[in-house]
Amino acid sequence: MLDVASEYGQPTDRQTKRIRTNITRTEHYIQFARKRLQLDDPFLVEQRQEVKNIAIIIYLRALGVGETIQNKIVRKATIVQYLDAVAKLFEEEGLGDPRIDKDTGKEHAFIGLILKEIERWENMPNRREPVTKTMVKHLQGSCKRHHKDHLDDALADWMIVGLHTGYRRIEWAQEKEPKTALDFQRADDPEKSIYAVTENDLIFRDKNNRVRHDPETMNPGEMGGIDLKWKFQKNRENGQVLTFAANHTDPSMCIVRAFVRIIQRARRWHVTKDTPLAIYQKSPKSRRRSYIVTASITRVFTRVAQEVYDFDPLKDKVSYTPHSLRVGATVLLHVAGFNGTTIKQRLRWKSNSFEMYLRNVPALASNQVQAMNEACVDMFVIPQ
């Protein structure tokens, strides 16, 4: 059948939509280049092809971790369309395709590796998706609609804590609602001690490293950090203590402030210092506290992820569980450029098994930037 609109030069609705999408994607790149790469000239007209390669690789890395138009993770096929739109924009400006390696005349090897890694992640069976800072921020925003001590409020705080500590579920929450104190999950030791973190496992410090015995009286601006003790661990390093610093740059993601709120919530419900802290109030009329359990964690994580990333649970191979918090902490340090040794030490991994959770997009991009640093150091600032 003759396409009348195309025959006479008028685009069809589908073509118009595609054109608008491509324009939006090119505008997204230009904004990224100016704001994130601090480029006066997003097209790098006066720069060598190697520098253009670096710019497009950094952009690809950002797309791979969800810095898209709608700020959500997208599939490999969509990311390729973003890159195609940018390449077409460069060509329309009379410049070469920024994806091409001048030495081989083909797409730069790092671009292929990153895209292959994204595809590998998409096809991984039974993978656990990571909790992200974007999910935390989204949940914090929804908390304003709820009653005090709502499950969402409590989980928002524990998500912040988990992204710092890499908590395993048993280290902070319960498998199911305990009917009595005897039902708390306990370590396999002679004293049968409670596994999950309690107030007795926390030591708050001010900026001068002095111990503060009552965190509720601390001025937030004077918070220095917190010492956390793991009474029992899967890696058998029982009694380990790690210190975490307060975040005064982004207080909404501060582990110390989150733990202060957790302590306040626990005290409102008369939780003793040797009892697990992960509690909430089911409804405004509830007269007793409830404990955060596996089912409620999975439900909230999945709901928030759907709201943020707009995935289809029936079509997409996506799974959010309590372990997603530990995965999120691992991915967060990886994206920030921490090496394997540091990730293992900070998140208490005994082996390199954490690597199975990583999308190596940022690592590959960072390696490329490091390798080409001398070529681009005077051209633009690499985002930290």
Buried (B, 14 or more C-beta within 10 A) or exposed (E): EEEEBEEEEEEEEEEEEEEEBBEEBBEBBBEBBEEBBEBEEBBBEEBBBBBBBBBBBBBBBBBBBBBBBEEBBBEBEEBBBBBBBBBBBBEEEEBEBBBBBEEEEEBBEBBEBBBEBBBEBBEEEEBBBBBBBBBBBBBBEBBEEEEEBBBBBBBBBBBBBBBBBBBBBBBBBBBEEBEEEEEBBBBEEEEEBBBBBBBEBBBBBBBEEEEBEEBEEBEEEBBBBBBBBBBBBEEEEEEBEBEBBBBBEEBEBBBBBBBBBBBEBBBEBEBEEEBBBBBBBBEEEEEEBBBBBBEBBBEBBBBBBBEBBEBEEEEBBBBBBBBBBBBBBBBBBBBEEBEBEEBBEBBBBEEEEBEEBBBBBBBBBBBBBEEBEEBBEEBBEBEE
